[in-house]
Amino acid sequence: MMENEKDGDAWIATNHPRELTENEKQRLAEDKTCVSDFKQNKLEIEAKKNWDLFYKRNSTNFFKDRHWTTREFEELMSEGEEGKQKSLLEVGCGVGNTVYPLMNASPDIFIHCCDFSPRAVQFVKEHSSFNPARINAFQCDVTCDDLTKHIAASSVDMATMFFVLSAIHPDKMLQSIENIHRVICPGGLVLFRDYGLYDHAMLRFSKGHKLSENFYVRQDGTRAYYFSTDLLSDLFIKAGFDVVINEYVHRETVNKKEGLSVPRVFVQSKFVKRTIEDS
Ligand SMILES: C[S@@+](CC[C@H](N)C(=O)[O-])C[C@H]1O[C@@H](n2cnc3c(N)ncnc32)[C@H](O)[C@@H]1O
């Protein structure tokens, strides 16, 4: 189960992960066997291909437009410095479900956006509202490609990372955040939302899908990590950020297909790039 949309206001923000039932604890404890190293290497090598195939299958129809971003992160609506256009890097932009609602909501913003999947980037560029004067869309692997080939160092005011870090191997998460750090201006922000520890989707993986602690592979070869707020703050602090907000958001949602109420858990955070004086 991938996350489509967080809607409504009935989310509860807390500092604690979800309490597991005894059944859930037992289920997690029993799922000890991890996928073989050979298969894990293959998944890493084929990560780009698997995401590209995901967009080949789903085209622009999987994720809903993310209209909640400006409600949850008011900074996205803030004015730029006088005489300077506000700029954003949207990491793992997919087909543009964050880019286009934001471009409408914030008419002065310039958006750099990138994704691993060439096909997803192509969808962004084929969108009826694509405007190269306001959007710089490019393909890249944020774990290793040099973002300064596309964006001037220390130049963007903010970066958004929505459900992208969870798709990256834990060993490469720090490197990815450091890469993003390079293009954000001192005092600039990362606005973050992703899967949280013990989200319903994490508990639904059957045996044979576990890659390592809190890291799983879906049927289509795409992977999902379920974050604790502690891991996130460690990563961002190591990469040169300070924590502004870092919390779990919980909500019971109705899974229409199964007719069940299910507990969704996300982490929502804000990190600020330390200035030289702060370090
Ligand atoms: C779960 S989707 C989320 C898409 C979008 N952020 C959203 O919320 O609708 C994860 C996205 O991250 C991208 N991605 C995965 N690994 C990446 C990497 N190493 N570099 C850049 N993008 C990556 C995938 O191609 C995919 O579009």
Ligand as a Chemical Component Dictionary entry (heavy atoms), coordinates in Angstrom:
data_LIG
# 
_chem_comp.id                   LIG 
_chem_comp.type                 NON-POLYMER 
_chem_comp.pdbx_formal_charge   0 
_chem_comp.three_letter_code    LIG 
# 
loop_
_chem_comp_atom.comp_id 
_chem_comp_atom.atom_id 
_chem_comp_atom.alt_atom_id 
_chem_comp_atom.type_symbol 
_chem_comp_atom.charge 
_chem_comp_atom.model_Cartn_x 
_chem_comp_atom.model_Cartn_y 
_chem_comp_atom.model_Cartn_z 
_chem_comp_atom.pdbx_ordinal 
LIG C1  C1  C 0  6.475  7.062  -3.345 1  
LIG S1  S1  S 1  6.957  8.019  -4.733 2  
LIG C2  C2  C 0  6.484  9.643  -4.223 3  
LIG C3  C3  C 0  6.319  10.605 -5.362 4  
LIG C4  C4  C 0  5.961  12.031 -4.950 5  
LIG N1  N1  N 0  6.968  12.618 -4.097 6  
LIG C5  C5  C 0  4.616  12.044 -4.270 7  
LIG O1  O1  O 0  4.572  12.210 -3.049 8  
LIG O2  O2  O -1 3.616  11.894 -4.950 9  
LIG C6  C6  C 0  8.729  8.067  -4.590 10 
LIG C7  C7  C 0  9.391  8.839  -5.706 11 
LIG O3  O3  O 0  10.800 8.945  -5.409 12 
LIG C8  C8  C 0  11.529 8.739  -6.601 13 
LIG N2  N2  N 0  12.883 8.260  -6.224 14 
LIG C9  C9  C 0  13.215 7.068  -5.679 15 
LIG N3  N3  N 0  14.541 6.982  -5.515 16 
LIG C10 C10 C 0  15.071 8.141  -5.955 17 
LIG C11 C11 C 0  16.400 8.634  -6.082 18 
LIG N4  N4  N 0  17.431 7.903  -5.690 19 
LIG N5  N5  N 0  16.589 9.874  -6.612 20 
LIG C12 C12 C 0  15.516 10.614 -7.025 21 
LIG N6  N6  N 0  14.228 10.200 -6.926 22 
LIG C13 C13 C 0  14.012 8.976  -6.410 23 
LIG C14 C14 C 0  10.709 7.706  -7.365 24 
LIG O4  O4  O 0  11.012 7.670  -8.736 25 
LIG C15 C15 C 0  9.296  8.164  -7.072 26 
LIG O5  O5  O 0  8.835  9.079  -8.027 27 
# 
loop_
_chem_comp_bond.comp_id 
_chem_comp_bond.atom_id_1 
_chem_comp_bond.atom_id_2 
_chem_comp_bond.value_order 
_chem_comp_bond.pdbx_ordinal 
LIG C1  S1  SING 1  
LIG S1  C2  SING 2  
LIG S1  C6  SING 3  
LIG C2  C3  SING 4  
LIG C3  C4  SING 5  
LIG C4  N1  SING 6  
LIG C4  C5  SING 7  
LIG C5  O1  DOUB 8  
LIG C5  O2  SING 9  
LIG C6  C7  SING 10 
LIG C7  O3  SING 11 
LIG C7  C15 SING 12 
LIG O3  C8  SING 13 
LIG C8  N2  SING 14 
LIG C8  C14 SING 15 
LIG N2  C9  SING 16 
LIG N2  C13 SING 17 
LIG C9  N3  DOUB 18 
LIG N3  C10 SING 19 
LIG C10 C11 SING 20 
LIG C10 C13 DOUB 21 
LIG C11 N4  SING 22 
LIG C11 N5  DOUB 23 
LIG N5  C12 SING 24 
LIG C12 N6  DOUB 25 
LIG N6  C13 SING 26 
LIG C14 O4  SING 27 
LIG C14 C15 SING 28 
LIG C15 O5  SING 29 
# 
